[in-house]
């Protein structure tokens, strides 16, 4: 997978993710399979339970189907997935 700024337009439901950094230390390391997404949260299912993580307060590591691991700041992901398609992002690296 080619990593470009358009990665925020990707559908994250069904990918594996983990919280890499967070202001809330209790959320560090929370992750699993993304089973749901709202405007402000991701729902991770792992370890036999479902946890909700606020997007804006965390940085996520997502592992895509081809093995590519991408770290994304949650502030870029705030919004409904269908609205992110319309969003343009300046290159951050």
Secondary structure, DSSP 4 states (H G I P E B T S, - for coil): ----GGGGGS--TTSEEEEEEESSGGGTT-EEEEEEE-SSEEEEEETTEEEEEESTTEEEEEE-TTS-EEEEEGGGG-S-HHHHTT-------
